[in-house]
Amino acid sequence: MRAAAGPAARARTVIRGPRGARGARAAAGAGAAAAAALLAGCTQPAVAATPMQIGPAYVTQPGQAKSTSAYMTIQNNTSRPDRLVSASTSAGGQVRFYGPGARGAVTAVSAIPIPADRTVRLRPNSYHLTIIDPGHMTSGHQITLKLVFARTGTIRIAASVTNPQSGGSSYFLN
């Protein structure tokens, strides 16, 4: 390395890495370009969290009663409460909402409240969906649930069809 004259030359440092001077200069150039892009505001903006996240969804395989239930976890990531106001399935049938009532009974409700910054778990003997007269559903397959929220709008999710009597889902054990 030869000695350089002047203040600008003294500020320059030669770095020799495993790829030699050329690789080190390329790495330093890439780092400088990234720093310049950051300072110029050329980076992508941070992605906001999804307002509503739906966890694993399960639908029990219909039995003789010609109705079934759907269970899932709904997480509201906003500071505003929301409500699940409507639902439908790719398997057909009519979807009704049920929730806790007086003396521990489960009763029909018009909507399922989803509090701000909270997670609501739809499960037996609590809030859940009941599908009346669904079409054919086979354990091990999936159907699509279309969920409509008052604020968030429509979200479509896949729900696994399970047969809890044959150990088709551990969801009910959690």
C-alpha positions in Angstrom: 0.0 0.0 0.0 1.4 3.4 -0.9 1.2 6.4 1.3 -1.3 8.9 0.1 -1.0 12.7 0.4 -3.8 15.1 1.6 -6.7 14.8 4.0 -9.1 13.1 1.5 -6.6 10.3 0.8 -6.0 9.8 4.5 -9.8 9.2 5.1 -9.8 6.3 2.5 -9.1 2.9 4.1 -8.2 -0.1 2.1 -9.9 -3.3 3.4 -8.7 -6.7 2.2 -11.1 -9.5 2.9 -11.2 -13.1 1.8 -12.2 -12.0 -1.7 -9.4 -9.5 -2.0 -9.6 -5.8 -2.5 -12.1 -6.1 -5.3 -14.7 -8.0 -3.2 -14.2 -5.6 -0.3 -14.7 -2.6 -2.5 -17.9 -4.1 -3.9 -19.2 -4.8 -0.4 -18.3 -1.3 0.7 -20.0 0.1 -2.4 -23.2 -1.9 -1.7 -23.2 -0.8 1.9 -22.8 2.8 0.8 -25.6 2.5 -1.7 -27.9 1.0 1.0 -27.1 3.8 3.4 -27.7 6.4 0.7 -31.1 4.8 -0.1 -32.0 4.8 3.5 -31.1 8.5 3.9 -32.9 9.4 0.8 -36.1 7.7 2.0 -36.1 5.0 -0.7 -37.0 2.2 1.7 -40.3 0.4 1.8 -42.7 1.6 4.5 -43.4 -0.7 7.4 -46.3 -3.0 6.8 -49.1 -2.5 9.3 -50.5 -5.6 11.1 -53.6 -7.2 9.7 -56.6 -5.7 11.4 -58.2 -9.0 12.0 -56.4 -12.4 12.1 -58.3 -15.6 12.1 -56.6 -18.6 13.6 -57.2 -22.3 12.8 -60.8 -22.9 11.9 -62.5 -26.2 12.3 -65.9 -27.5 11.3 -67.2 -30.7 12.8 -68.4 -33.3 10.3 -72.2 -33.2 10.2 -74.0 -36.1 11.8 -77.6 -37.3 11.7 -78.9 -33.9 13.0 -78.1 -32.2 9.7 -76.3 -29.3 11.5 -72.7 -28.7 12.5 -70.6 -26.2 14.3 -67.6 -24.1 13.3 -64.9 -23.0 15.8 -61.9 -20.7 15.4 -59.8 -18.0 17.0 -60.4 -14.3 16.0 -57.8 -11.8 16.9 -58.6 -8.1 16.7 -55.4 -6.1 16.2 -57.0 -2.7 16.3 -57.9 -0.3 19.0 -61.6 -0.3 17.9 -64.1 -3.1 18.7 -65.7 -5.0 15.9 -68.5 -7.5 15.4 -68.9 -10.6 13.3 -72.3 -9.9 11.7 -72.6 -12.5 9.0 -71.1 -15.7 7.7 -71.6 -18.2 4.9 -69.9 -21.4 3.7 -68.8 -23.0 0.4 -70.7 -26.1 1.6 -74.0 -24.3 1.7 -76.5 -24.2 4.5 -77.5 -21.3 6.7 -75.1 -20.0 9.3 -76.3 -18.9 12.7 -74.4 -17.4 15.6 -74.7 -18.7 19.2 -73.2 -17.4 22.4 -73.5 -17.6 26.2 -76.9 -16.9 27.6 -78.6 -17.0 31.0 -77.6 -19.7 33.5 -74.9 -21.1 31.3 -77.2 -21.9 28.4 -76.1 -21.3 24.8 -78.5 -19.1 22.9 -78.9 -17.5 19.4 -77.2 -14.1 19.1 -77.4 -11.6 16.2 -73.6 -10.9 16.2 -70.4 -12.0 17.9 -68.5 -9.1 19.6 -64.8 -8.9 19.0 -63.3 -6.4 21.5 -60.5 -4.1 20.6 -57.0 -5.5 21.0 -58.4 -8.9 22.1 -58.6 -12.5 21.0 -62.0 -14.3 20.9 -62.0 -18.0 20.8 -65.1 -19.6 19.2 -65.7 -22.9 21.0 -68.4 -25.3 22.3 -70.6 -23.8 25.0 -69.5 -20.3 24.1 -69.6 -18.2 21.0 -69.6 -20.3 17.9 -71.2 -20.7 14.4 -73.8 -23.3 13.7 -74.4 -24.4 10.1 -77.9 -25.6 9.4 -78.5 -28.1 6.5 -75.0 -27.9 5.1 -74.0 -29.8 1.9 -71.7 -32.8 2.0 -68.6 -32.4 4.1 -65.9 -35.1 4.5 -63.5 -35.3 7.4 -60.0 -34.4 6.3 -61.2 -31.9 3.6 -61.7 -28.2 3.8 -64.5 -25.7 3.2 -64.4 -22.0 2.8 -65.9 -19.7 5.4 -66.8 -16.2 4.4 -66.9 -14.0 7.6 -68.3 -10.5 7.4 -67.3 -8.0 10.2 -69.0 -4.7 10.8 -65.8 -2.6 10.5 -63.2 -4.9 9.0 -65.4 -6.2 6.1 -65.2 -9.6 4.5 -62.5 -12.2 5.3 -62.5 -15.7 3.6 -60.7 -18.5 5.4 -60.3 -22.2 5.0 -61.8 -24.4 7.7 -60.8 -28.1 8.2 -63.6 -30.6 8.4 -63.0 -32.8 11.4 -64.5 -35.7 13.1 -63.8 -35.3 16.9 -65.3 -38.7 17.6 -62.4 -40.3 15.7 -59.8 -37.9 17.0 -60.0 -35.6 14.0 -59.1 -32.5 15.9 -57.2 -31.6 19.0 -58.7 -28.1 18.9 -61.4 -29.2 21.4 -58.8 -30.3 23.9 -57.0 -26.9 24.1 
